[in-house]
Amino acid sequence: MTYSELLQQHFSLIQYAEFALRIVVACACGIAIGFERSKRLKEAGIRTHLIVCVASALMMLVSKYAFVDLAAGGDVLLMGTRGADPARIAAQVVSGIGFLGAGVIFHNGNATKGLTTAAGLWATAGIGLALGSGMYYIGIFTTVVLLLIQICLFKFRGGMDSVSTTQLRFVVRNSASVNEALNRYIASKNAEILESKIKIDEEGYANYSITLKSNRAITLDDLNIFLGSLEGVKSASCSSIN
C-alpha cells in the first residue's frame, strides 16, 4: 500500500477540512497578536506573527499525522519503525523559533530593544502548535491572555517589571544652567542615563539626545514641564524605546 493510499484510508475529507480549520484559526490568532505589535511600530508585525503561528500549526499537523505509513492496518508497526518519535518535528519548532526571536533583539547604546516582541514570537509559536494539535480552546484562550498581557501591562506598568527606556531630544540655547536643571530633572524621575549626546551648533544652541532608564515612561508632557523652566527652547521630542 502506497503512502497516498494510507492517507486516504486514515483521513476522510471531513478530517482534511478540520485540519484546514486549524490552519485558519492559527491565522486569526497570529493576526490578532501581530496587530497589537504593529500598532506599537515593533519590528515583528502582522505578517511575521501570522507566518509563525500558521507554520507552527502546520508543523504540528505534520508531526502528528504525516507518519501514518509507520503503521500498517490494525496499528501493526512496519519493520524498523519501532521506537520512532514523530513528535520530534514539533519539538524543533520550540528551539528553532529562537533564531527568529534573536533577529528582533538589538542594542541601542546600553539599551536592549525587542525582548517583548521576541518573547511574543516564541509564545505565538506555542499557540500555533496547540492549534495544530487540535487544542482550539487552549490556543484561543492563550491568544486572549497574551493580548491582555501586552495591552494592559503596557498601559499600567508597575513593580519590578516596569523598567522603561525613553529617548529625549531637545534643542535649547546653551548655558550652564541647562545642565544643572537637567540633572535635577533626571534625579526627580529617579532615572539612569544610558546614553547622552550633546552637540553645540554655530548659533549657540545645544542639541541634546539623552536615553534614560526609569521605572515609569517619561512622556512628552513631562518633558514640556521641564523645558518650560528653560529659556530659548527651539524643539523637543520624546519617544519610548521599549
C-alpha positions as semicolon CSV with decimal commas, in nm:
position;residue;x (nm);y (nm);z (nm)
1;M;0,000;0,000;0,000
2;T;0,139;0,338;-0,102
3;Y;0,169;0,641;0,125
4;S;-0,113;0,828;-0,055
5;E;-0,339;0,523;-0,019
6;L;-0,265;0,513;0,352
7;L;-0,357;0,880;0,383
8;Q;-0,685;0,822;0,202
9;Q;-0,756;0,524;0,425
10;H;-0,688;0,709;0,750
11;F;-0,822;1,059;0,673
12;S;-1,157;1,148;0,524
13;L;-1,245;1,474;0,350
14;I;-1,410;1,591;0,673
15;Q;-1,085;1,534;0,862
16;Y;-0,890;1,726;0,597
17;A;-1,141;2,009;0,633
18;E;-1,084;2,004;1,010
19;F;-0,707;2,025;0,951
20;A;-0,766;2,328;0,728
21;L;-0,980;2,482;1,003
22;R;-0,687;2,454;1,244
23;I;-0,472;2,649;0,998
24;V;-0,741;2,916;0,961
25;V;-0,777;2,957;1,338
26;A;-0,398;2,982;1,365
27;C;-0,415;3,260;1,102
28;A;-0,668;3,452;1,310
29;C;-0,467;3,420;1,632
30;G;-0,141;3,519;1,461
31;I;-0,307;3,825;1,306
32;A;-0,452;3,932;1,642
33;I;-0,115;3,919;1,817
34;G;0,071;4,078;1,526
35;F;-0,182;4,362;1,501
36;E;-0,113;4,466;1,860
37;R;0,263;4,464;1,793
38;S;0,233;4,655;1,465
39;K;0,030;4,930;1,632
40;R;0,332;4,992;1,855
41;L;0,559;5,001;1,547
42;K;0,751;4,691;1,652
43;E;0,989;4,506;1,422
44;A;0,774;4,190;1,401
45;G;0,419;4,279;1,298
46;I;0,115;4,108;1,150
47;R;0,290;3,916;0,873
48;T;0,566;3,780;1,096
49;H;0,330;3,661;1,371
50;L;0,087;3,523;1,113
51;I;0,358;3,318;0,941
52;V;0,499;3,192;1,272
53;C;0,158;3,081;1,400
54;V;0,049;2,916;1,074
55;A;0,384;2,745;1,019
56;S;0,383;2,611;1,375
57;A;0,031;2,475;1,327
58;L;0,141;2,309;1,004
59;M;0,447;2,156;1,173
60;M;0,228;2,012;1,447
61;L;-0,012;1,865;1,191
62;V;0,280;1,708;1,006
63;S;0,431;1,585;1,331
64;K;0,107;1,420;1,444
65;Y;-0,046;1,289;1,124
66;A;0,211;1,264;0,846
67;F;0,355;0,935;0,970
68;V;0,058;0,706;0,919
69;D;0,281;0,496;0,695
70;L;0,476;0,393;1,006
71;A;0,192;0,154;1,087
72;A;0,000;-0,078;0,861
73;G;-0,366;-0,160;0,902
74;G;-0,462;-0,252;1,255
75;D;-0,182;-0,039;1,402
76;V;0,080;-0,304;1,322
77;L;0,422;-0,141;1,316
78;L;0,622;-0,167;0,999
79;M;0,964;-0,326;1,020
80;G;1,230;-0,090;1,156
81;T;0,989;0,175;1,284
82;R;0,954;0,064;1,645
83;G;1,057;0,342;1,882
84;A;1,019;0,616;1,619
85;D;0,921;0,955;1,760
86;P;0,707;1,153;1,514
87;A;0,672;1,436;1,770
88;R;1,035;1,534;1,716
89;I;0,934;1,771;1,435
90;A;0,708;1,975;1,665
91;A;0,982;1,979;1,928
92;Q;1,221;2,151;1,688
93;V;0,979;2,442;1,643
94;V;1,035;2,550;2,004
95;S;1,412;2,570;1,963
96;G;1,405;2,687;1,600
97;I;1,194;2,992;1,680
98;G;1,489;3,119;1,884
99;F;1,670;3,218;1,563
100;L;1,379;3,437;1,459
101;G;1,348;3,585;1,808
102;A;1,716;3,675;1,812
103;G;1,666;3,868;1,490
104;V;1,430;4,121;1,650
105;I;1,652;4,187;1,953
106;F;1,916;4,454;1,916
107;H;2,106;4,704;2,129
108;N;2,071;5,081;2,116
109;G;2,366;5,206;2,319
110;N;2,321;5,043;2,659
111;A;1,951;4,977;2,600
112;T;1,812;4,650;2,468
113;K;1,512;4,658;2,238
114;G;1,285;4,382;2,111
115;L;1,277;4,142;2,408
116;T;0,899;4,161;2,444
117;T;0,847;4,108;2,072
118;A;1,084;3,809;2,072
119;A;0,901;3,655;2,367
120;G;0,573;3,716;2,183
121;L;0,703;3,530;1,878
122;W;0,800;3,236;2,098
123;A;0,453;3,234;2,255
124;T;0,291;3,262;1,911
125;A;0,478;2,950;1,801
126;G;0,339;2,769;2,105
127;I;-0,013;2,883;2,016
128;G;0,034;2,754;1,662
129;L;0,147;2,415;1,795
130;A;-0,158;2,397;2,022
131;L;-0,396;2,482;1,738
132;G;-0,222;2,241;1,503
133;S;-0,276;1,961;1,753
134;G;-0,648;2,042;1,771
135;M;-0,645;2,217;2,111
136;Y;-0,867;2,505;1,996
137;Y;-0,982;2,625;2,335
138;I;-0,637;2,644;2,494
139;G;-0,488;2,803;2,179
140;I;-0,754;3,075;2,157
141;F;-0,752;3,128;2,534
142;T;-0,374;3,174;2,530
143;T;-0,407;3,425;2,246
144;V;-0,651;3,631;2,452
145;V;-0,427;3,610;2,760
146;L;-0,122;3,715;2,557
147;L;-0,307;4,014;2,413
148;L;-0,426;4,120;2,759
149;I;-0,071;4,096;2,892
150;Q;0,069;4,304;2,605
151;I;-0,202;4,572;2,621
152;C;-0,270;4,601;2,994
153;L;0,088;4,579;3,118
154;F;0,193;4,835;2,858
155;K;-0,065;5,083;2,992
156;F;-0,035;5,003;3,363
157;R;0,330;4,945;3,436
158;G;0,436;4,886;3,791
159;G;0,653;4,674;4,015
160;M;0,987;4,518;3,929
161;D;0,900;4,456;3,564
162;S;0,828;4,820;3,486
163;V;1,164;4,943;3,355
164;S;1,110;5,180;3,065
165;T;1,369;5,322;2,828
166;T;1,297;5,668;2,687
167;Q;1,491;5,882;2,443
168;L;1,469;6,257;2,492
169;R;1,571;6,505;2,223
170;F;1,554;6,880;2,261
171;V;1,731;7,189;2,131
172;V;1,782;7,476;2,373
173;R;2,009;7,779;2,396
174;N;2,332;7,664;2,555
175;S;2,405;7,772;2,912
176;A;2,544;7,622;3,233
177;S;2,202;7,638;3,396
178;V;2,060;7,388;3,142
179;N;2,287;7,107;3,261
180;E;2,209;7,183;3,625
181;A;1,834;7,183;3,557
182;L;1,864;6,864;3,354
183;N;2,048;6,683;3,633
184;R;1,779;6,786;3,883
185;Y;1,507;6,670;3,644
186;I;1,668;6,329;3,593
187;A;1,714;6,287;3,968
188;S;1,349;6,376;4,029
189;K;1,244;6,098;3,789
190;N;1,475;5,851;3,964
191;A;1,615;5,776;3,620
192;E;1,951;5,644;3,500
193;I;2,134;5,786;3,199
194;L;2,216;5,512;2,948
195;E;2,348;5,737;2,674
196;S;2,399;6,111;2,641
197;K;2,499;6,321;2,340
198;I;2,529;6,699;2,335
199;K;2,620;6,898;2,026
200;I;2,661;7,276;2,016
201;D;2,574;7,435;1,682
202;E;2,706;7,760;1,534
203;E;2,409;7,959;1,661
204;G;2,484;7,871;2,023
205;Y;2,209;7,613;2,060
206;A;2,271;7,282;2,239
207;N;2,127;6,970;2,075
208;Y;2,057;6,714;2,349
209;S;1,996;6,344;2,280
210;I;1,958;6,151;2,605
211;T;1,849;5,789;2,664
212;L;1,707;5,731;3,014
213;K;1,603;5,419;3,201
214;S;1,332;5,469;3,463
215;N;1,052;5,288;3,644
216;R;0,791;5,491;3,459
217;A;0,782;5,601;3,098
218;I;0,869;5,969;3,056
219;T;0,610;6,139;2,836
220;L;0,630;6,448;2,619
221;D;0,413;6,630;2,875
222;D;0,674;6,556;3,142
223;L;0,946;6,687;2,915
224;N;0,748;7,002;2,835
225;I;0,708;7,078;3,205
226;F;1,087;7,059;3,243
227;L;1,155;7,265;2,930
228;G;0,905;7,527;3,047
229;S;1,156;7,635;3,311
230;L;1,425;7,699;3,048
231;E;1,474;7,984;2,804
232;G;1,541;7,956;2,434
233;V;1,382;7,616;2,371
234;K;1,377;7,552;1,996
235;S;1,232;7,199;1,963
236;A;1,165;6,886;2,167
237;S;1,066;6,521;2,115
238;C;1,022;6,217;2,335
239;S;0,996;5,851;2,232
240;S;0,976;5,522;2,421
241;I;1,230;5,259;2,313
242;N;1,056;4,965;2,487
